[in-house]
């Protein structure tokens, strides 16, 4: 089945007590224009005015309540509610710039299955970054490359876009399952940011990185990334690597992450060099 050359986009935004930031973010998403067909806001049972802010700022937005706890479950609930050809994920804190959505869409239309933002490519930027932070990120990227055959430079930035026909392959925990008394199901938590890329790469999908500009969060100065955050990313990489080995599969390393060049900061990218696997013709999905 072919994919549309003019796809619509569903933007999925998980929220939890973010009334002030979501009211500032939604107009930025709406400013992208007709490309965005729907906005799906997933609420974690906020006790502030998050839901009222959504309905007052963007009445057309679809509001759903997640079924369990954790960011992974929130995204899975949003994916299930999305109805467009493409899905884009954005955090409610405003660090990821919705104005870059057309760049992600262009990469997918030109052949990628999954596009992810990188703050560490030329043309990208990260607020509050340090040499130590760059070094830890480079180490995590090297682990991802060794395990999954990708050349990702930023395996944890929460800005992704993919074709909705890839959802079954992601094999996320069913949103209808009951909340566990013990640890949340794998994939329900913050590890989801890394899990998405790992599973796309392990299945031989075509990945591309987009130089992403990280903005100052709408709520104020960013909380600096800690060693604990990086340990969580490393755990996700190790767990997903064990998962594919347990299933007797080997990542298709012939499809490496392609790095597009941006003509200028803030302008749409073009000519994304998506590398296709010789084991799967370009028209196979």
Buried (B, 14 or more C-beta within 10 A) or exposed (E): EEBEEEBBBBBBBBBBBBBBBBBBBBEBBBEBEEBBBBBBBBBBEBEEBBBEBBBEBBEEBBBBEBBBBBBBBBBBBBBBBBEBBBBBBBBBBBBBBBBBBBBBBBBBBBBBBBBBBBBBBEBBBBBEBEEEBBEBBEEBBEBBBEBBBBBBBBBBBBBBBBBBEBBEBBEBBEBEEEEEEEEBBBBBBBBBBBBBBBBBBBBBBBBBBBBBBBBEBBBEEBEEBEEEBBEBBBEBBEBBBEBBEEEEEEBBBEBBBBBBEBEEEEEBBEEBEBBBBEEBEEEEE
